Amino acid sequence: MLTDRQLLILHAIVDDYIRSAEPVGSRSISKRDDITFSPATIRNDMADLEELGFLEKPHSSAGRIPSQKGYRYYVDNLLMPHHLTADEELDIRSIFNERIQEVEAVIQHSARILSNMTSYISLVLGPEMFETTLRNIQIIPLSKGSAILILITDTGHVENQTIAVPDSMEPSDLERTVNILNERLMGVPLYRLRDKLQSEVKNVLRNHIRDYEHVLQMLAPSFDIEKAEKVFYSGKTNILSQPEFRDIDKVRMLLNMLEEDQTMHQILRSPHNGIQVKIGQENKLEAFDNCSLITASYSIGGKHMGTIGILGPTRMEYRRVIGVVDTLSKDLTKLLTNLYQQG
């Protein structure tokens, strides 16, 4: 159990190290307005905190830096809530001001906001495609023999691609096909569209469309949607400005890990609501040993849809970043839910 004085000194050391990135000595702590203890008393408590595992002493310095245990205690027990400034609130509210109507564009914009506000790397796990369902299908003729097929999901996401239309297909057949597809496939999960097309819609098309086999061949590739998630990043180069990452090998290892989509999906998937903070080795990845990851989930229409997060050094401005991530996740939920309801 730490004494009140040790708690105050630990808090001061973490705050000073986050700000300066330099080991903190007893004299600098004693000069703070909120500290009334002598340098000798502070040195004794710093030694005790080091022995307890909350601080570490770099070999070439007389000062101390927080250990992973020290950061963990600081985050869990010493942080006060961060109240966003007027400028911070304005930055976050910009996702509403842009009047963006597509989920993917909203998420990309949110990732940029996070990285710009924190100067760290932002990561946003987009809506899981295997949880989204079809809302509407449109097929718009472009020219003789071609058209654009548009899939709109229940979350407002839009997929489109050009398809080859059989020469024998009349405009009335195309219109009838679209009506059948919307009637039979609305509400079907995206990853089940192709199976549903072959097992159910095929028989209906056979009864109403003359050249139904060519129509099936036309539609099948567009309905072959895998169970996939997408991670949006912003500010990857921000890590280069952090003194902890002057080692090019560390940077290379970290950036290579960010390219491992499946690993990043696993890291960002979370069944938990609220803020999650993983510090250093808690991330269970060597590339993230010197990093902290702060995440929060967001939902659409009451359904968990993804995660937003910030990746930075363990010497992270935890209080502010947690406040920003928490606020943006809640505002993102509101905005996406509104888009969902409007659709």
N, C-alpha and C positions, 0 to 999 in steps of 0.2 A: 504494500500500500504506500503510495507516494504521499509525502507531506504537502501541505499547501504551498510551501516555499519551493519545493522541487517541481510541483506542477507549474508554478508561475515561471520558473527558470526554463523548464522544458518548452513551455509555450513561447517564451521569448526567443529561445535558440532556434526553434523551427521557423518562427516568423522572420527572424533576421536572416537565416540561411536561405529561405525561399526568396527573399528580396535581393540578397547580395551574391549568392552562389559561392561565398567564401566561408571557410571555417570560422566559427564564432568563438571569441575569447571572453574571459570573465570581465576584462576591463570594458569592452564594448557593451556587455550586458548591464554592467553597473551604471553606465551613463544614461540608460533609458529612464524616462520620466516615471514609468510605472514600477521601477525596481528601486528599493531603498536599502539593499543589502551591500555589504562591502565586497570587493573583489575576492578577498580570501574566503569569505563564506560561500560565495558563488562557485569558486574553484572546488571547494569541498563537495558541494552538491553536484557539480558537474562530474566529478570523479565517481560519486555514488551512482549517478544516472548512467554513466558509462559501464560501471560494474553490473548494473541491473539490465544492461542491454538496450537502453533507450537512446544512447549516444555512441558515436564512434569517433576515434581520433586518427585523422590521416597521419601518415608517417612523417610527413615533412612540415607539420604545423602544430602549434601549441593549442590551437582552437579545436572545437568539436563540431561534428555534423550529426544530424539525426540518423539513426539506423532505421531499417524497415519497421522494427518494433516501435520505434519512437514515432514514426509517421502514423502507424496504425493507431496508437494510443491518442495521438493528436486528433486524427479524423474522428475517432469514435467518441472521444470524451471532452475535447477542448474547443471544438469549433463552435462559433456562434453563427446563427443564420445570416446569410448575406442578403441585404436589401438592395435590389438593383437600382442603379442611378437612372436619372431621366434619360440619359443618352443610351444606356444599355436597354432600357425598355423600348426606346424608339427603334433601336436596331432590330430587336426581336419582333416588334409589331410590324416591321416591314414585310413580313411574309403575308400579312393581311392586306397591306396597301397595294401589293403587286397585282392583286386580283387574279392569281394563277388558278387555272381550272383543272390542271392535270396533276395527279398525285406525284408522279415522278418528278415533275418540275418543282413542285413544292418541296420535295425531299432534297433535291439538288440545291435549291436556294437555302434551305435550312442548314445543310452542310457548310455552305460558304459563310453563312452568318456565324456559325459556331467557331470556325477556324479564324475568321477575322476578329471576333470578339476576344478570343483567348490566346491567339498566337501559337496554338498547338495544332495537332492533327485532329480533324474531325472525321468521325465515321458514322454513317447512318445505314442501318440495315433496312432495305426497302421492304414493302409488303410481300409476304410469302405467297408466291404465285399459286401454290397448291391449296391455299386457303381462300383465294379469291374466286368469285363465280362470275359467269357471263351475264351481263345486263342486256346487251343489244349487239346485233350483227348488222352491218351495212355492206352492200356491194355496189360500188359506183363505177359504171362503165367509163373507161378512159378513151378507148379507140376500138376499132374493129379487132376482136380477138383478145382484148385485155381489159382488166378492171382492177380496182383497188378494193381489197377486202379489209374491213375495219371491225375489230373486236373491242368492245367497251366493257370493262369489268364493273363489279359493284363498288369498287373503291375509286372509280373514275380514271383508272389507268387505261390508256389507249394503245392497242397494238394494230399495226397496219402493214400490208404488203401487197405487191402487185401479183395478180394471178392471171393465168391464161384461160380465157373463156372459149369453149368449143364453138367452132364456126356455125354448127348446126343449132346453137341455142338462141331461141327467140327472146326478145326483151320481156315478153309475158312470162316465159319460163323462168327467167332470171328473177323477176319480181316474185313469182310463186315460190321459188326456192328460198328466197330471203324470208318470206312469211313463214314457211315451214320451219326453217332453222330457228327463228325467234320463238315460235310457238313451242318447239320441242326442246330447245337448249337453254332457254333463259333460266338462270339459277343453277346451272350445272357447273361444278368446279372446273377450272380451265384445263387441269391435267386429265380430266375425264372426257373432254370434248371428242377426241378421236374415237374412243371406244363407243361412246354414245352415238356417234355418227354411223358407225358400222353396225351396231346392234339394234338400233331403233329407228333412226332417221332414214336409214337406207330403205327400209320397207315402205315408208311413207312417200319418199321420193319416187320409188318404183311405180307407185299408184298414180302419181300426179305429173311426173316429168318424163317426157318421151326418151330423152337421151340421158337417163339418170346415172348410168355407169360413168360417163365422162364427167358428169357433175361431181360425183364422188371423188374421182381422180383430181379434179380441180380444187376441191375443198380440203382433202386429206392433209397435204403438207402444211397448210395454215393452222390446222388443228393439232399438230404434233408438238404440243407444249410440254416441256419437261417440268418436273418439280424443281423449281429453282428460286433462289433469292439473289438479290443484287446488293452489293455494298457500295455506297457512294462515299468518296473521299474528298477532302479539301484540305489544302495547307500542308501537304507532305513535306515540302521544303522548309516549313517552319522549324522542324527539328534541328536544322543546320545552324540556327541561331542560338541554340542552347549549349552552354559550355560543357555539359556532360557528354555531348556528342561531337567533340572535336576529333575523336578517333574515327577515322574513315571506315574501319572494319565494323565498328558498332553501327554506324549509319547504314552501311551496306546490308548487314544482317537484318536490321529493322525494316528497311525498305523492301528487301526480298520477302520477308514474312508477310508484309502487307499485300503482296501479290498472290499469296496462297489463299485463294478464295474459300476453299472448304474449311480451312483452319479458322479464318476470320469469321465465317458464318457460325461456327461452333462457339467461338468466343463471345460473339454478340448475341446469340440466342439466349434468352433468359426467361424463365417462367415467373420470375419475381417482378412485382410492381415496385415503384419507388426507385431511389438512387442506390446504385451499387458501386462500391469503390474497391478496386483490386490494386494492391501496391507491390511493385517489384516482383519477387518470386511467387507471389500469390497468383500471378497470371499463368504460371506453369509453362512458360516459354522462355528459352534462353535469350531470345532476341528482345524480350520485354523485361529482362532482369533489372534494368535501370529506368523502367517506365511505370507510370501509374495509368490505369484506365478507369474512367468514370462514365457510367452509363445510366440511362433511364429508358423505360419502355414507353411506347405510344400506342394508341388504339384508334380504330375507326368503327364507328357505330357500336361501341362497347366491346369490340373484338380486338384482342391483342394482335398488332400487325407488324411491329418491328421495334428497333432499338436505335437510340441516338447515343453517341459517345464522344469522349475526348481522350486522346492519347498524348501524354506528355511525360517529362522527366518525373522521377519520384519527388524532386524538388519542385512540385507543382503548386500553384496558387489555389489550394483545395477549396477554401471558403468561397471564393468568387466563382470558380469553375462549377462547383456543385450548385450554386445559386442559378447560374446561367443555364446549365443542362436541365435542372428541374423545371425552371420556368418555360424553357423552349419546348420540352416534352409535353407539358400541359397545353401550351398554346397550339402546338402541332396537332395534338389530339382534337382540340376544338375546331381547328380549321379543316382538318380532313373529315371530321364527322359532319361538318356543315356541307362540304362538297358531296359527301355520301348521301345526305338527306335531300340535297337539291336535285341530285340525279335520280 
